[in-house]
Amino acid sequence: MAIINFSKTSDCRLLELEQEIVSSLEQEQEVLFISNSATSNVVLCTQTETFKVTKVESSNAALLATGSLVGGEPGVVKSSVSFHWEARRINPRLDFGSSLPTYSVTDPSAASRAPNLKQLQASMQASITEIEAALQSSTVLINEFGGHFYLHEAKLHQCLDQILMTLSLRGWSPSAIPLRACAEEAAKHGSDYLVATYTLKHFSLPQSSSENINLDVRRVARALTKSLFSTKSAYSSTAELISDLRDCLPAQIEPAVSWLDGMISVSEAGVVSLTADQSAL
């Protein structure tokens, strides 16, 4: 139970905290109360976790506290309380699709509505660490001013097709793609430079540099496979699926069935379908 210093005339409020919050306060780390119009919940966020604040009714509860009053004067307070507040850990509320403006080169006003990371935290009700982790697995584009935009998956895959076409035309190795040159070339084929740059980084391996992209060909193949099944419910064999997948990829990339582990299922008759659980993507 955390007690904040009070004056003789203060109306004391009690807040029951988990140890993680107490530790953050003791270390003078930022702890924020966040509320917004999208939900009736109020949350308390440390740098790494999110806690829901709720009112807990009490009956015949008494408070006896000792400590320092404002000004350092020692004192003892005895009071009856009918309720207190408690903060309990919850999953963060993360909904980029509804909270962010959709990226569009034809809508200049979107840039003024794109929130920075602090503004995004207020609308998400999540800690900075939780938001940053979610951004790594989401299609969220960040411009040069730190504004965040939601990028529809269809647009991401459309840009990926243009990048793969560029690789085929230029003959660049998937493990050493010049980032700037490839993004500029893809932009000439109907994409957008910022989207192309984001897409290249989105499908890159961790060892990529700021100038050269090492393409994660397995992740690319899985994204293309998902698109293939959007127009075809099943394939008669893995060979037929791999043939279609190969047609979508540059000649430098030779796909393997093992890349699709956990994503496809094969019946006893050899029919290939997309698994119901797509969390492996």
KEPAKOL-361176 format. One record per residue (C-alpha): residue number from 0; residue in one letter; x, y, z. Coordinates in nm, 4 decimals. Layout:
# KEPAKOL-361176
[NUM; A; [X; Y; Z]];
...
END
This chain:
# KEPAKOL-361176
[0; M; [0.0000; 0.0000; 0.0000]];
[1; A; [0.1469; 0.3343; -0.0994]];
[2; I; [0.0733; 0.6443; 0.1082]];
[3; I; [0.1535; 0.9884; -0.0340]];
[4; N; [0.2429; 1.2738; 0.2037]];
[5; F; [-0.0552; 1.4938; 0.2889]];
[6; S; [-0.1382; 1.8126; 0.4770]];
[7; K; [-0.3569; 1.8438; 0.7825]];
[8; T; [-0.6535; 1.9384; 0.5675]];
[9; S; [-0.5887; 1.7030; 0.2766]];
[10; D; [-0.8463; 1.4556; 0.1576]];
[11; C; [-0.6303; 1.1432; 0.1513]];
[12; R; [-0.6545; 0.8955; -0.1374]];
[13; L; [-0.5270; 0.5400; -0.1048]];
[14; L; [-0.3758; 0.3540; -0.3981]];
[15; E; [-0.2740; -0.0107; -0.3679]];
[16; L; [0.0183; -0.0845; -0.5980]];
[17; E; [0.2079; -0.3879; -0.7204]];
[18; Q; [0.5775; -0.3980; -0.6400]];
[19; E; [0.6795; -0.3167; -0.9988]];
[20; I; [0.5162; 0.0265; -0.9714]];
[21; V; [0.6636; 0.0928; -0.6279]];
[22; S; [1.0104; 0.0053; -0.7617]];
[23; S; [0.9655; 0.2441; -1.0550]];
[24; L; [0.8621; 0.5259; -0.8211]];
[25; E; [1.1512; 0.4574; -0.5847]];
[26; Q; [1.3920; 0.4751; -0.8803]];
[27; E; [1.2272; 0.8023; -0.9904]];
[28; Q; [1.1247; 0.6521; -1.3237]];
[29; E; [0.8292; 0.7985; -1.5131]];
[30; V; [0.4918; 0.6524; -1.4145]];
[31; L; [0.1881; 0.7850; -1.6001]];
[32; F; [-0.1882; 0.7798; -1.5480]];
[33; I; [-0.3507; 0.7523; -1.8911]];
[34; S; [-0.7176; 0.7902; -1.9834]];
[35; N; [-0.8882; 0.8750; -2.3114]];
[36; S; [-1.2296; 0.8903; -2.4728]];
[37; A; [-1.1894; 0.5523; -2.6457]];
[38; T; [-1.2409; 0.3596; -2.3212]];
[39; S; [-1.3749; 0.4120; -1.9719]];
[40; N; [-1.0644; 0.2497; -1.8242]];
[41; V; [-0.7892; 0.4456; -1.6557]];
[42; V; [-0.4487; 0.2828; -1.6617]];
[43; L; [-0.1179; 0.3430; -1.4939]];
[44; C; [0.1913; 0.2776; -1.7059]];
[45; T; [0.5508; 0.2266; -1.6015]];
[46; Q; [0.8184; 0.2195; -1.8697]];
[47; T; [0.7555; -0.1513; -1.9309]];
[48; E; [0.4092; -0.2542; -1.8064]];
[49; T; [0.0440; -0.1479; -1.7949]];
[50; F; [-0.1872; -0.1578; -1.4904]];
[51; K; [-0.5613; -0.0988; -1.4745]];
[52; V; [-0.6786; 0.1357; -1.1977]];
[53; T; [-1.0088; 0.0364; -1.0353]];
[54; K; [-1.2111; 0.1540; -0.7381]];
[55; V; [-1.2503; -0.1032; -0.4601]];
[56; E; [-1.5367; -0.0510; -0.2154]];
[57; S; [-1.4658; -0.1169; 0.1543]];
[58; S; [-1.6889; -0.1478; 0.4610]];
[59; N; [-1.5905; -0.0533; 0.8137]];
[60; A; [-1.2262; -0.0226; 0.7139]];
[61; A; [-0.9972; 0.1934; 0.9266]];
[62; L; [-0.6708; 0.3563; 0.8326]];
[63; L; [-0.3926; 0.4205; 1.0783]];
[64; A; [-0.0830; 0.5803; 0.9258]];
[65; T; [0.2277; 0.7427; 1.0651]];
[66; G; [0.4783; 0.9544; 0.8801]];
[67; S; [0.5558; 1.3085; 0.7833]];
[68; L; [0.3040; 1.5744; 0.7028]];
[69; V; [0.3778; 1.8398; 0.4413]];
[70; G; [0.6571; 2.0505; 0.5856]];
[71; G; [0.8174; 1.7562; 0.7653]];
[72; E; [0.6006; 1.7715; 1.0780]];
[73; P; [0.5489; 1.4199; 1.2218]];
[74; G; [0.1942; 1.3046; 1.2660]];
[75; V; [-0.0475; 1.0172; 1.3055]];
[76; V; [-0.3683; 0.9897; 1.1070]];
[77; K; [-0.6624; 0.7711; 1.1995]];
[78; S; [-0.9532; 0.7648; 0.9591]];
[79; S; [-1.2315; 0.5478; 0.8280]];
[80; V; [-1.2347; 0.4750; 0.4556]];
[81; S; [-1.5175; 0.3528; 0.2326]];
[82; F; [-1.3029; 0.2704; -0.0700]];
[83; H; [-0.9522; 0.2702; -0.2102]];
[84; W; [-0.7953; 0.2458; -0.5554]];
[85; E; [-0.5908; -0.0460; -0.6772]];
[86; A; [-0.3671; -0.0970; -0.9806]];
[87; R; [-0.3403; -0.4462; -1.1283]];
[88; R; [-0.1384; -0.5598; -1.4288]];
[89; I; [-0.3349; -0.6040; -1.7534]];
[90; N; [-0.2608; -0.6625; -2.1181]];
[91; P; [-0.2046; -0.3325; -2.3001]];
[92; R; [-0.4701; -0.1946; -2.5344]];
[93; L; [-0.3020; -0.1885; -2.8757]];
[94; D; [-0.5080; -0.1107; -3.1844]];
[95; F; [-0.2971; 0.0591; -3.4488]];
[96; G; [-0.5587; 0.0158; -3.7229]];
[97; S; [-0.8187; 0.2355; -3.5549]];
[98; S; [-0.5862; 0.4740; -3.3735]];
[99; L; [-0.3537; 0.5777; -3.6557]];
[100; P; [-0.4171; 0.7629; -3.9817]];
[101; T; [-0.3735; 0.5454; -4.2889]];
[102; Y; [-0.0640; 0.6312; -4.4876]];
[103; S; [-0.1484; 0.7949; -4.8191]];
[104; V; [0.0523; 1.0143; -5.0552]];
[105; T; [-0.2753; 1.1681; -5.1800]];
[106; D; [-0.3868; 1.2884; -4.8348]];
[107; P; [-0.1502; 1.5636; -4.7107]];
[108; S; [-0.3591; 1.6177; -4.3976]];
[109; A; [-0.2675; 1.2708; -4.2702]];
[110; A; [0.0793; 1.3944; -4.1742]];
[111; S; [-0.0642; 1.6464; -3.9289]];
[112; R; [-0.2734; 1.3721; -3.7654]];
[113; A; [0.0105; 1.1210; -3.7295]];
[114; P; [0.0984; 1.0898; -3.3571]];
[115; N; [0.4488; 1.0658; -3.2186]];
[116; L; [0.5394; 0.7931; -2.9694]];
[117; K; [0.4196; 0.9844; -2.6619]];
[118; Q; [0.0881; 1.0724; -2.8263]];
[119; L; [0.0526; 0.7128; -2.9389]];
[120; Q; [0.0955; 0.5951; -2.5810]];
[121; A; [-0.1934; 0.8157; -2.4687]];
[122; S; [-0.4273; 0.6690; -2.7303]];
[123; M; [-0.3073; 0.3084; -2.6883]];
[124; Q; [-0.2986; 0.2874; -2.3076]];
[125; A; [0.0213; 0.0860; -2.3010]];
[126; S; [0.3763; 0.1309; -2.1802]];
[127; I; [0.6440; 0.2577; -2.4176]];
[128; T; [0.8188; -0.0809; -2.4132]];
[129; E; [0.4955; -0.2665; -2.4983]];
[130; I; [0.4206; -0.0257; -2.7842]];
[131; E; [0.7707; -0.0532; -2.9294]];
[132; A; [0.7503; -0.4348; -2.9188]];
[133; A; [0.4122; -0.4292; -3.0955]];
[134; L; [0.5452; -0.1914; -3.3608]];
[135; Q; [0.8091; -0.4470; -3.4573]];
[136; S; [0.5414; -0.6964; -3.5635]];
[137; S; [0.2866; -0.4498; -3.7040]];
[138; T; [0.2580; -0.2617; -4.0322]];
[139; V; [0.3200; 0.0839; -3.8894]];
[140; L; [0.5232; 0.3305; -4.0907]];
[141; I; [0.7169; 0.6144; -3.9213]];
[142; N; [0.8032; 0.9252; -4.1223]];
[143; E; [1.1057; 1.1520; -4.0812]];
[144; F; [0.9219; 1.3628; -3.8215]];
[145; G; [0.8385; 1.0672; -3.5966]];
[146; G; [0.4738; 1.0520; -3.7068]];
[147; H; [0.3160; 0.7052; -3.7042]];
[148; F; [0.0906; 0.5798; -3.9875]];
[149; Y; [-0.0974; 0.2556; -4.0327]];
[150; L; [-0.0015; 0.0739; -4.3519]];
[151; H; [-0.2609; -0.1697; -4.4844]];
[152; E; [-0.1243; -0.5189; -4.5374]];
[153; A; [-0.2490; -0.5185; -4.8982]];
[154; K; [-0.0385; -0.2096; -4.9726]];
[155; L; [0.2623; -0.3693; -4.8060]];
[156; H; [0.2300; -0.6815; -5.0215]];
[157; Q; [0.1743; -0.4736; -5.3346]];
[158; C; [0.4985; -0.2905; -5.2643]];
[159; L; [0.6736; -0.6227; -5.1946]];
[160; D; [0.5727; -0.7428; -5.5432]];
[161; Q; [0.7270; -0.4281; -5.6941]];
[162; I; [1.0479; -0.4807; -5.4964]];
[163; L; [1.0737; -0.8435; -5.6088]];
[164; M; [1.0228; -0.7337; -5.9682]];
[165; T; [1.3021; -0.4790; -5.9214]];
[166; L; [1.5337; -0.7522; -5.7897]];
[167; S; [1.4594; -0.9632; -6.0970]];
[168; L; [1.5259; -0.6733; -6.3351]];
[169; R; [1.8448; -0.5546; -6.1654]];
[170; G; [1.9809; -0.8949; -6.0675]];
[171; W; [2.0656; -0.7835; -5.7140]];
[172; S; [2.1481; -1.0556; -5.4632]];
[173; P; [1.8764; -1.0964; -5.1957]];
[174; S; [2.1529; -1.0867; -4.9339]];
[175; A; [2.2963; -0.7528; -5.0517]];
[176; I; [2.0192; -0.5225; -5.1768]];
[177; P; [2.1168; -0.1524; -5.1955]];
[178; L; [1.8406; 0.0025; -4.9853]];
[179; R; [1.8220; 0.3487; -5.1387]];
[180; A; [1.8633; 0.2377; -5.5007]];
[181; C; [1.6057; -0.0408; -5.4676]];
[182; A; [1.3499; 0.1869; -5.2980]];
[183; E; [1.3955; 0.4507; -5.5686]];
[184; E; [1.3615; 0.1903; -5.8439]];
[185; A; [1.0493; 0.0374; -5.6874]];
[186; A; [0.8983; 0.3861; -5.6584]];
[187; K; [0.9262; 0.4220; -6.0362]];
[188; H; [0.6927; 0.1241; -6.0759]];
[189; G; [0.4027; 0.2755; -5.8835]];
[190; S; [0.5196; 0.2406; -5.5243]];
[191; D; [0.6201; 0.5180; -5.2853]];
[192; Y; [0.9792; 0.5709; -5.1721]];
[193; L; [0.8904; 0.5791; -4.8025]];
[194; V; [0.6700; 0.2687; -4.8311]];
[195; A; [0.9360; 0.0860; -5.0346]];
[196; T; [1.2017; 0.1677; -4.7753]];
[197; Y; [0.9749; 0.0464; -4.4966]];
[198; T; [0.8871; -0.2735; -4.6853]];
[199; L; [1.2521; -0.3585; -4.7454]];
[200; K; [1.3302; -0.3124; -4.3759]];
[201; H; [1.0142; -0.5006; -4.2737]];
[202; F; [1.1258; -0.8090; -4.4661]];
[203; S; [1.4944; -0.7840; -4.3761]];
[204; L; [1.7132; -0.9985; -4.1513]];
[205; P; [1.8647; -0.8471; -3.8332]];
[206; Q; [2.2146; -0.8463; -3.9828]];
[207; S; [2.1105; -0.5944; -4.2495]];
[208; S; [2.2925; -0.2607; -4.2450]];
[209; S; [2.1593; 0.0907; -4.2933]];
[210; E; [2.2737; 0.0815; -4.6575]];
[211; N; [2.2265; -0.2809; -4.7637]];
[212; I; [1.9353; -0.5143; -4.6972]];
[213; N; [1.9714; -0.8869; -4.6357]];
[214; L; [1.6267; -1.0056; -4.7375]];
[215; D; [1.4513; -1.2589; -4.5158]];
[216; V; [1.3524; -1.4832; -4.8075]];
[217; R; [1.1679; -1.7262; -4.5806]];
[218; R; [0.9450; -1.4490; -4.4448]];
[219; V; [0.8872; -1.3177; -4.7974]];
[220; A; [0.7856; -1.6645; -4.9153]];
[221; R; [0.5405; -1.7036; -4.6292]];
[222; A; [0.3791; -1.3661; -4.7030]];
[223; L; [0.3434; -1.4585; -5.0718]];
[224; T; [0.2019; -1.8005; -4.9846]];
[225; K; [-0.0695; -1.6392; -4.7746]];
[226; S; [-0.1588; -1.4217; -5.0746]];
[227; L; [-0.1700; -1.7247; -5.3035]];
[228; F; [-0.4251; -1.8931; -5.0792]];
[229; S; [-0.6452; -1.5823; -5.0841]];
[230; T; [-0.7399; -1.6732; -5.4422]];
[231; K; [-0.7147; -2.0503; -5.4163]];
[232; S; [-0.8495; -2.2554; -5.1267]];
[233; A; [-0.6212; -2.5556; -5.1798]];
[234; Y; [-0.3436; -2.6999; -5.3954]];
[235; S; [-0.3390; -3.0556; -5.5253]];
[236; S; [0.0230; -3.1010; -5.4135]];
[237; T; [0.3173; -2.9251; -5.2549]];
[238; A; [0.4887; -2.9300; -5.5956]];
[239; E; [0.2031; -2.7231; -5.7439]];
[240; L; [0.2209; -2.4750; -5.4563]];
[241; I; [0.5996; -2.4382; -5.4817]];
[242; S; [0.5684; -2.3888; -5.8582]];
[243; D; [0.3281; -2.0962; -5.8096]];
[244; L; [0.5434; -1.9567; -5.5308]];
[245; R; [0.8551; -1.9782; -5.7489]];
[246; D; [0.6765; -1.7753; -6.0180]];
[247; C; [0.6274; -1.4934; -5.7646]];
[248; L; [0.9925; -1.4821; -5.6619]];
[249; P; [1.3049; -1.3583; -5.8381]];
[250; A; [1.5169; -1.6288; -6.0008]];
[251; Q; [1.7795; -1.5790; -5.7280]];
[252; I; [1.5402; -1.7232; -5.4670]];
[253; E; [1.4564; -2.0947; -5.4694]];
[254; P; [1.1735; -2.1668; -5.2216]];
[255; A; [1.1531; -2.4829; -5.0109]];
[256; V; [0.8516; -2.6513; -4.8537]];
[257; S; [1.0281; -2.6393; -4.5148]];
[258; W; [0.9964; -2.2596; -4.5207]];
[259; L; [0.6205; -2.3041; -4.4813]];
[260; D; [0.6311; -2.5240; -4.1689]];
[261; G; [0.3389; -2.4469; -3.9408]];
[262; M; [0.1679; -2.2498; -4.2144]];
[263; I; [0.0357; -2.5228; -4.4419]];
[264; S; [-0.1142; -2.8650; -4.3813]];
[265; V; [-0.1017; -3.1624; -4.6182]];
[266; S; [-0.3779; -3.4235; -4.6207]];
[267; E; [-0.3209; -3.7958; -4.6712]];
[268; A; [-0.4176; -3.7434; -5.0361]];
[269; G; [-0.1485; -3.4763; -5.0688]];
[270; V; [-0.3872; -3.1782; -5.0842]];
[271; V; [-0.2285; -2.8630; -4.9406]];
[272; S; [-0.4270; -2.6012; -4.7490]];
[273; L; [-0.3557; -2.3076; -4.5236]];
[274; T; [-0.3652; -2.3888; -4.1536]];
[275; A; [-0.6312; -2.2248; -3.9399]];
[276; D; [-0.3726; -2.0860; -3.6966]];
[277; Q; [-0.1771; -1.8105; -3.8663]];
[278; S; [0.0151; -1.6993; -3.5570]];
[279; A; [0.3268; -1.8643; -3.7025]];
[280; L; [0.3325; -1.6012; -3.9806]];
END
